[in-house]
Amino acid sequence: MAAEAAIASAVFSAAGSIQAGRDQKRAYNYNAQVNERNAQVAEQDAEQLVLMEEVEIGRFRREFDNLQAATSQSFRFNGWMADTGTPLKVALANAQEADEEVAIRRYNAKVGKAELKEKGTQERMSANLNRMYGRAAMRASYFKAGSSLLSGASSYSQINARYGKSTV
């Protein structure tokens, strides 16, 4: 009876090891899927960031055009010619500041896009790592199962040898 219990114990232990490996692999694969999804979201966010900044730049340009028109109107109202002298210098300075603002916004959008793309790359690398961990867990479970079976066979042989029965 002890010999049969040793074999049964080894078989159950091996089956448990294999199932644990499968479960770990499933968990790692799930984490990999989450990482892949996060990578896609980061890449979409990167593209959206640039598009939204271009919309904001368009809004800024419209507001700037309104400011320039109001400034010119104010100069004309006070009897100045809006396209010469100080009014021209003010308009040119405002235009230069507006161009700088647009350039800064585009640069910041480009940097933000690069950061989000890098986040996506990191997520994909994490996904690959999780899949690798899953494969390693599965492989380890097979080795553990094999070890359990060998240990059970050894126990069975020892029990049979001790009680005078023939070994398998």
Backbone as a ProteinNet text record, in pm:
[ID]
protein_1_A
[PRIMARY]
MAAEAAIASAVFSAAGSIQAGRDQKRAYNYNAQVNERNAQVAEQDAEQLVLMEEVEIGRFRREFDNLQAATSQSFRFNGWMADTGTPLKVALANAQEADEEVAIRRYNAKVGKAELKEKGTQERMSANLNRMYGRAAMRASYFKAGSSLLSGASSYSQINARYGKSTV
[TERTIARY]
81.7	0	85.8	196.9	286	347	378.5	437.9	339.4	213.6	111.5	86.4	91.2	71.5	186.1	308.3	422.9	405.9	360.8	337.8	226	114.1	0.5	41.8	118.7	165.7	252.2	340.6	427.8	347.4	247.3	164.7	85.8	25.2	-50.2	41.2	159.6	255.9	297.8	321.8	360.7	247.3	126	10.8	-8.3	10.3	-1.5	104.4	225.6	334.5	304.8	257.8	226.1	112	9.8	-102.3	-57.4	28.2	79	157.7	235.9	310.8	218	111.8	13.3	-53.8	-89.2	-155	-61.6	64.3	160.5	177.2	184.8	199.1	78.4	-41.9	-162.9	-157.4	-113.7	-105.4	-5.1	110.3	210.2	160.7	91.1	36	-69.4	-149.7	-249.3	-177.9	-73.6	2.9	64.1	109.1	164.2	56.8	-64.6	-174.2	-204.3	-200.9	-222.9	-111.9	12.4	124.5	108	66.2	45.9	-64	-171.7	-280.1	-229.8	-152.4	-97.7	-3.9	69.8	159	77.3	-31.2	-116.7	-178.4	-222.2	-281.3	-177.3	-54.7	50.9	79.6	81.5	106.1	-9.1	-132.2	-247	-243.6	-207.2	-196.4	-90.2	19.2	125.9	73.2	-0.1	-56.5	-162.2	-244.1	-349.3	-289.6	-179.3	-113.7	-73.7	-15.4	27.7	-94.2	-195.7	-316.1	-382.8	-393.8	-458.3	-375.1	-245.2	-161.9	-176.7	-191.4	-214.8	-349.2	-449.1	-577.8	-559.8	-483.6	-457.5	-377.9	-285.5	-208	-300.6	-393.2	-491.4	-574.5	-617.6	-694.8	-608.2	-482.9	-391.1	-372.4	-356	-336.4	-459.9	-578.8	-700.8	-706.7	-673.5	-673.8	-567.3	-452.4	-345.8	-389.9	-452.9	-501.7	-600.5	-687.2	-781.7	-706.7	-601.4	-521.3	-453.3	-394.3	-326.6	-426.6	-543.8	-645.4	-689	-708.1	-749.5	-638.9	-513.4	-400.6	-391.7	-403.1	-399.3	-514.9	-632.2	-749.6	-728.4	-667.4	-640.8	-545	-440.2	-345.9	-415.9	-494.8	-565.5	-664.2	-729.9	-826.4	-758.1	-632.8	-558.6	-484.9	-511.5	-457.2	-322.3	-276.8	-148.1	-173.3	-75.7	-83.7	-33.2	-113.7	-84.2	26.1	68.4	168.7	302.1	328.2	456.7	498.5	625.5	677.8	653	615.6	593.8	485.5	370.6	270.2	323.7	406.5	464.9	560.3	641.5	734.6	659.5	549.4	467.9	409.3	357.8	298.4	403.4	522.5	628.9	676	688.7	728.9	624	496.6	388.7	393	416.9	421.7	538.7	652.9	768.4	739	677.1	640.7	541.2	447.7	349.6	418.3	511.1	584.5	666.5	727.7	804.2	712.8	595.3	498.3	457	431.3	393.7	508.1	630.2	746.5	764.6	746.2	758.8	651.7	528.7	420.4	447.2	495.2	525	640.7	741.3	854.8	807	725.9	674.7	588	510.7	429	518.3	624.9	718	785.4	827.4	889.4	788.4	665.7	561.2	531.4	529.7	506.5	617.6	741.5	855.7	847.8	808.9	796.3	688.4	575.7	467.8	506.3	577.6	624.2	721.9	807.7	901.8	826.2	720.9	638	580	534	482.6	588.8	709.7	820.4	848.4	848.8	872.4	762.8	639.4	528.5	545.1	587	608.8	722.4	826.5	937.2	889	803.6	746.8	660.5	586.7	504.1	592.2	699.7	791.6	853.4	888	945.6	843.8	719.6	615	595.1	597.2	583.6	702.8	820.2	939.2	926	879.5	857.2	756.3	652.2	550.9	610	691.2	755.7	849.6	922.4	1014.9	938.1	825.1	744.1	691.1	650.1	599.1	709.9	827.2	940.6	978.7	981.9	1017.3	916.6	789.8	688	708.9	753.2	780.6	899.3	1002.8	1116.9	1076.3	993.7	947.5	860.3	774.5	690.1	776.4	876.7	967.1	1040.8	1082.8	1151.8	1058.6	933.1	835.8	814.6	804.2	785.1	907	1025.6	1147.4	1158.5	1122.3	1124.8	1024.6	907	805.7	852.9	916.9	968.4	1077.7	1159.4	1266.2	1206.5	1106.5	1040.4	974.6	911.9	846.1	948.7	1062.4	1168	1222.5	1243	1295.2	1196.9	1069.9	968.1	963	964.5	961.5	1087.6	1202.3	1326.5	1325	1271.7	1267.5	1176.8	1066.6	968.7	980.5	1083.2	1111.9	1032.8	963.9	888.2	980.3	945.9	1026.9	1000.3	1103.1	1089.9	1039.8	989.1	933.2	1041.9
-119.7	0	125.7	121.5	237.3	265.9	163.1	181.6	248.6	203	263.8	408.9	438.6	576.3	665.7	611.6	689.7	724.2	627	651	753.1	736.1	827.6	968.9	979.1	1109.6	1176.5	1099.2	1152.9	1199.7	1121	1157.6	1285.1	1294	1414.4	1536.8	1516.3	1625.7	1672.7	1579.7	1613.9	1688.5	1637	1702.5	1843.3	1858.1	1990.8	2086.4	2036.3	2120.5	2168.5	2077.7	2115.2	2216.4	2194.6	2288.7	2425.5	2426.2	2553.8	2627.1	2554.2	2615.6	2673.6	2598.6	2648.8	2775.6	2775	2891.8	3013.5	2990.7	3100.5	3152.7	3062.9	3105.6	3188	3143.5	3219.9	3359.9	3367.3	3498	3589.1	3534	3614.5	3655.7	3566.8	3601.9	3711.3	3704.5	3810	3943.7	3942.1	4064.5	4115.8	4025.6	4065.1	4131.9	4078	4139.3	4279.4	4297	4429.7	4524.6	4475.8	4558.6	4598	4504.1	4533.7	4639.1	4625	4722.4	4860.7	4865.7	4992.7	5054.2	4971.3	5020.2	5084.9	5019.7	5075.5	5208	5213.3	5336.8	5448.2	5418.2	5519.4	5571.5	5481.9	5525.1	5610.1	5572.3	5653.3	5789.4	5789.9	5916.2	6006.4	5946.4	6024.3	6096.8	6024	6086.2	6190.2	6159.4	6251	6379.2	6367.1	6484	6583.6	6533.5	6620.9	6683.8	6604.4	6658.4	6766.1	6738.6	6836.3	6964.4	6951.9	7071.9	7154.3	7087.6	7162.1	7236	7174.7	7242.4	7365.2	7347.3	7459.3	7569.6	7532.1	7631.8	7709.9	7640.8	7709.4	7808.6	7767.7	7856	7976.1	7947.2	8054.7	8154	8103.7	8194	8282.4	8224.3	8305.9	8414.9	8377.5	8476.8	8583.7	8540.7	8636.2	8731.2	8676.7	8762.7	8865.7	8824	8918.2	9025.1	8984.5	9079.8	9178.5	9128.4	9216.9	9316	9266.6	9354.6	9461.1	9420.9	9516.5	9618.8	9572.1	9663.2	9764.1	9715.6	9805.9	9904.9	9858.1	9945.1	10052.4	10011.3	10106.9	10215.4	10174.2	10273.7	10367.7	10313.1	10396.5	10490.2	10443.1	10524.4	10647	10626	10736.6	10820.9	10794	10875.8	10831.4	10717.8	10667.9	10577.5	10569.7	10474.3	10341.1	10238.5	10110.1	10031	10075.6	9996.7	10069.7	10167.8	10238.6	10268.6	10301.8	10347.9	10251.2	10309.6	10230.4	10124.9	10155.9	10051.2	9932	9958.3	9850	9767.8	9837.2	9766.9	9679.3	9731.8	9654.2	9532	9551.5	9440.4	9334	9377.3	9282	9207.1	9278.6	9213.9	9112.5	9150.1	9055.8	8933	8955.5	8843.7	8751.1	8809.5	8727.4	8644.3	8705.1	8630.9	8519.4	8548	8446.2	8330	8361.6	8254.6	8171.8	8237.8	8165.6	8074.8	8125.5	8046.4	7921.4	7937.5	7823.8	7723.5	7773.4	7684.1	7608	7676.1	7610.7	7504	7536	7438.1	7314.9	7336.6	7223.1	7140.4	7208	7136.1	7053	7114.3	7041.6	6922.6	6940	6828.7	6716.7	6754.6	6654.9	6578.4	6650.7	6586	6494.9	6545	6463.6	6337.8	6352.1	6236.5	6133.9	6181.7	6090.4	6018.4	6091.4	6029	5921.4	5950	5851.6	5731.3	5755.4	5642.7	5556.3	5620.1	5545.6	5463.9	5522	5447.8	5323.7	5339.6	5226	5119	5163.4	5069.2	4994.1	5065.6	5002	4899.8	4932.5	4839.1	4713	4730	4613	4526.4	4591.6	4515.8	4439.3	4501.7	4433.3	4315.6	4333.4	4223.6	4106.2	4134.2	4027.4	3959.3	4037.8	3982	3893	3937.6	3856	3724	3728.6	3604.1	3511.3	3570	3490.2	3426.8	3505	3450.6	3335.8	3350.4	3245	3116.6	3130.1	3010.1	2946	3029.2	2976.4	2905.4	2962.8	2900.3	2765.1	2757.9	2632.5	2527.7	2569.4	2478	2428.4	2519.4	2482.5	2383.7	2400.7	2309.3	2167.4	2155.9	2022.6	1956.7	2036	1980.7	1938.2	2021	1987	1861.4	1850.8	1732	1608.5	1621.7	1509.2	1468.3	1566.6	1538.3	1465.7	1506.9	1440.5	1295.6	1273.7	1136.2	1049.2	1104.4	1028.9	1000.9	1098.2	1079.7	972.2	973.9	872	733.8	724	596.1	544.9	637.8	599.9	550.2	621.8	579.2	443.1	422.1	295	181.7	207.1	104.6	75.5	177.9	159.1	80.2	113.9	42.8	-103.7	-127.8	-267.4	-341.4	-275.6	-341.9	-374.8	-286.8	-306.8	-424.1	-437.2	-541.8	-664.4	-672.9	-794.4	-812.3	-708.8	-722.1	-686.9	-731.9	-699.8	-555.2	-491.4	-350.8	-345	-231.5	-210.4	-190.6
0	0	0	73.9	81.5	-55.3	-129.4	-261.3	-356	-349.1	-436.1	-396.6	-267	-219.8	-268.4	-269.5	-316.7	-464.5	-543.1	-686.7	-705.5	-633.3	-645.9	-605.6	-498.4	-452.4	-558.7	-619.9	-723.8	-844.3	-882.8	-998.2	-969.1	-851.1	-815.5	-806.5	-750.8	-740.9	-879.8	-969.1	-1106.4	-1177.2	-1161.7	-1225	-1169.4	-1038.4	-975.9	-1025.9	-1043.1	-1094.9	-1236.2	-1318.9	-1457.3	-1460.5	-1378.8	-1375.8	-1324.4	-1223.1	-1171.5	-1280.5	-1356.6	-1467.3	-1572.5	-1605.6	-1703	-1651.9	-1523.9	-1465.3	-1465.1	-1431.4	-1434.5	-1576.2	-1671.3	-1810.7	-1853.9	-1816.5	-1850.1	-1788.8	-1663	-1596	-1666.5	-1701.1	-1771.7	-1910.2	-1978.3	-2109.3	-2097.2	-1992.6	-1968.8	-1946.8	-1863	-1840.1	-1970.3	-2055	-2184.5	-2271	-2267.2	-2343.3	-2291.5	-2160.2	-2101.6	-2147.2	-2145.9	-2191.9	-2338.7	-2421.8	-2564.2	-2581.9	-2505.4	-2511.9	-2468.9	-2361.2	-2314.2	-2418	-2488.7	-2594.2	-2705.7	-2744.7	-2850	-2805.6	-2680.8	-2628.1	-2628.8	-2587.4	-2585.1	-2725.7	-2823.3	-2960.7	-3013.6	-2979.2	-3020.6	-2951.5	-2823.5	-2750.3	-2812.3	-2859.7	-2922.4	-3046.1	-3129.6	-3250.3	-3213.5	-3114.7	-3071.2	-3014.6	-2943	-2884.9	-2993.6	-3100.6	-3209.6	-3277.2	-3302.5	-3367.6	-3282	-3152.9	-3063.8	-3054.2	-3054.6	-3048.5	-3175.5	-3289.4	-3414.1	-3409.3	-3347.3	-3329.5	-3240.9	-3131.9	-3040.7	-3110.4	-3195.9	-3270.6	-3363.2	-3426.9	-3511.3	-3431.1	-3312.7	-3224.3	-3182.3	-3146.8	-3107.5	-3221.1	-3343.3	-3458.1	-3480.4	-3465.7	-3481	-3373.9	-3249.9	-3142.1	-3167.3	-3217.6	-3249.6	-3360.3	-3463.5	-3571.9	-3517.4	-3425.3	-3363.2	-3283.6	-3211.8	-3134.9	-3228.7	-3336.1	-3430.7	-3492.1	-3526	-3584.7	-3484.3	-3359	-3255.6	-3229.7	-3229.6	-3207	-3320.9	-3443.9	-3559.9	-3554.8	-3520.1	-3510.1	-3403.7	-3292.1	-3184.8	-3231.2	-3303.3	-3354.7	-3452.8	-3541.5	-3640	-3571.2	-3468.3	-3394.3	-3332.9	-3292.7	-3232.6	-3337.3	-3462.6	-3569.5	-3622.9	-3588.1	-3636.4	-3756.5	-3842.2	-3952.4	-3898.2	-3908.7	-3845.3	-3914.9	-4034.6	-4106.8	-4121.5	-4034.3	-4034.1	-3890.8	-3872.6	-3743.9	-3629.5	-3513.2	-3391.7	-3409.5	-3470.4	-3489.2	-3568.5	-3669.1	-3747.8	-3661.4	-3579.8	-3491.6	-3391.5	-3336.6	-3241.6	-3311.4	-3432.5	-3507.3	-3539.5	-3578.9	-3610.4	-3485.4	-3373.3	-3247.7	-3205	-3216.2	-3182.1	-3272.4	-3401	-3495.7	-3463.4	-3426.9	-3391.6	-3266.8	-3166.7	-3045.9	-3078	-3166.1	-3204.4	-3275.7	-3366.5	-3436.3	-3338.4	-3241	-3139.1	-3056.1	-3022.2	-2944.7	-3022.2	-3151	-3235.4	-3242.3	-3259.1	-3266.4	-3134.9	-3022.8	-2891.9	-2875.5	-2914.8	-2903.2	-2990.4	-3110.1	-3197.9	-3142.3	-3089	-3029	-2909.8	-2822.9	-2706.3	-2747.9	-2853.7	-2903.5	-2957.1	-3024.4	-3078.5	-2963.8	-2859.3	-2743.1	-2673.3	-2655.6	-2592.9	-2673.1	-2804.2	-2891	-2874.1	-2871.8	-2854.6	-2719.9	-2614.8	-2482.6	-2482.7	-2545.6	-2550.7	-2636.7	-2743.8	-2826.3	-2746.2	-2667.6	-2583.8	-2479.1	-2424.9	-2329.6	-2397.7	-2520.8	-2596.4	-2618.2	-2649.1	-2667.7	-2537.8	-2426.4	-2295.8	-2265.3	-2297.6	-2274.6	-2359.5	-2484.6	-2570.9	-2517.3	-2467	-2407.7	-2284.2	-2204.3	-2088	-2131	-2239.3	-2291	-2331.2	-2401.4	-2442.3	-2320.6	-2220.5	-2098.2	-2026.1	-2020.4	-1956.9	-2030.7	-2163.8	-2239.1	-2212.5	-2200.7	-2170.5	-2030.9	-1933.8	-1799.1	-1802.6	-1882.9	-1895.2	-1950.6	-2054.1	-2110.9	-2008.3	-1933.5	-1832.7	-1721.1	-1679.8	-1574.6	-1621.8	-1746	-1800.7	-1806.3	-1853.8	-1860.1	-1720.1	-1624.4	-1486.4	-1429.1	-1465.1	-1412.6	-1465.3	-1590.1	-1644.7	-1574	-1546.7	-1473.4	-1332.5	-1267.5	-1132.9	-1136.7	-1238.1	-1252.6	-1274.9	-1361.4	-1386	-1259.9	-1183.1	-1056.8	-959.6	-954.6	-866.7	-908.2	-1038	-1086.5	-1056.4	-1076.1	-1045.3	-895.7	-815.8	-670.1	-629.1	-690.9	-662.4	-703.2	-819.4	-865.8	-772.4	-724.8	-631.4	-499.7	-450	-325.2	-343.5	-456.3	-485.8	-484.3	-549.2	-553.6	-414.2	-334.2	-199	-112	-125.9	-46.8	-88.1	-217.8	-267.1	-225.4	-229.4	-190.8	-40.8	38.5	183.2	221.4	149.5	185.8	97.3	17.9	-57	-185.1	-232.1	-357	-472.4	-587.8	-706.3	-748	-802.8	-847	-988.7	-1023.4	-1156.5	-1257
[MASK]
++++++++++++++++++++++++++++++++++++++++++++++++++++++++++++++++++++++++++++++++++++++++++++++++++++++++++++++++++++++++++++++++++++++++++++++++++++++++++++++++++++++++

